[in-house]
Amino acid sequence: MAERNRRTVRDLRRGNRARVLQRLYFDGPLSRQELGPVTGLSSGSVSNVVAELSAEGLLEEAGVVDSDGGRPRTLLRVAPDGGLLVGIDIGETRVRVELFDLSLTELARTERLLAQHGYDVDRIVAHVRTGVADVLRDAGADPRRLLGIGIGVPGIIERDGPEGPDGTRGAVVHGQTIGWRAVPFEQLLREAVDVPPEVPLFIDNGAKTLGQAEMWFGGGRGAGAAAIALIGSGVGACVDHGDILDEDRTRLALEWGHTTVQLRGRRCRCGSIGCLEAYAGAEALRERWREAGGPLPEDADDETALAALLAAAYPGHGGPAPDPVALSLLDETAECLGAALADLINLFLPERILIGGWAGLLIGPRLLPDIRRYANEYALRHAAARTTIEMGRLGPDAVTVGAATLPLADFLTRGGSRPGPGGAGAPPRTAVEAVRERHRTSMN
């Protein structure tokens, strides 16, 4: 009974820490007096939590403000140097690795191109291993300060894969379009990446990491429900319901690119026919432009081909006449995207739809009016009237930033506690708990 009560008190304290940290992170800087109403904690509890978090280096002062007739109030914020985060985008054309502080300010980055070797698993793992080592070295960072490594990947993520040699289970990736069949990716990374064993790995679908980044810091902020489309060489999406700090918030990764937009249509790289990805993905656009006689070198990659297609359709003032074939191809693409977005509108009733991904950011500014028009034609009128369709705001790094939010979200939820020395699965401890444990050991 005593042990159960002790755990309950510890969990309550950790919950109080989480409330303070989360509010300061998303709404700060705030004073101690402001923290009470927004967290629901008493002034005494706020003072205790703030003192504890400050002693651990997780909070810092951010100036003072005058109060009505009283003493000036000190503002607090989450300390940027309270920990380090790594975000990794296993993208369509490259592996991008970035190191961030707690404010998600970039400290270092590196990229590895994938064009030559594609999605060979061993090579991807090697890229991640060397990329993490490079950003830590370039920033002069201590790996022991890492709060976690987040990775966004294409495909479906199975959370509880087969048991590994160390007795733990990790994320398995099923990426049909990239040739990954039940790849024990977390286990492979854990064996390869040279970081302390207690540093947790967080693997999720790339569209979900993009969605979380846009919901936290971009065009989705403040929306109760949003759908975020990732358009690259392939196509994906996620749907996000609920406030950032809502414990019941849900975020779903959708294999949206493999919904059917054309019966008996083009063959998709997934093996099916008529998929959205076979019409709107950059790889498919490259092949369709080549088939239509577009002037492309044989070795043109997706990015080069898409830029050439857009230049042919929209040559600008003083240039040649717009290519009618390129214009027709892009109009068909806009219609396919509009119809597929209408499905998201009818199914999920989002307040906002955001278009992101490197290819989405290229074609979106040109095609957005037509995409909106087609979406309105295909969607139910009432549902479409309450949905806005906009461009994502975070640019091509959004997946990497979103990947870094995976360990950040875990850290905030745990109230700033770090995994114990037994590894990512060990009970987390705060810095204060670690000091108390050392004291108990010395006393015994």
Secondary structure, DSSP 8 states (H G I E B T S, - for coil): -HHHHHHHHHHHHHHHHHHHHHHHHHH-SEEHHHHHHHHT--HHHHHHHHHHHHHTTSEEEEEEE--SSS--EEEEEE-GGG-EEEEEEE-SSEEEEEEEETT--EEEEEEEE-TTTTT-HHHHHHHHHHHHHHHHHHHT--GGGEEEEEEEESSEEESS--B-TTS-B--EEEEGGGTEEEE-HHHHHHHHS-S-TTS-EEEEEHHHHHHHHHHHHSTTTT-SEEEEEEESSSEEEEEEES-TT-TT-EEEEE-GGGSBSSTT--B-TTS-BSBTHHHHSHHHHHHHHHHTT----TT--HHHHHHHHHHHH---TTS----HHHHHHHHHHHHHHHHHHHHHHHHH--SEEEEESHHHHHHHHHHHHHHHHHHHHHS-HHHHHT-EEEE-SSGGGHHHHHHHHHHHHHHHHTTT-B--TT-TTS--B-HHHHHHHHHHHHH-
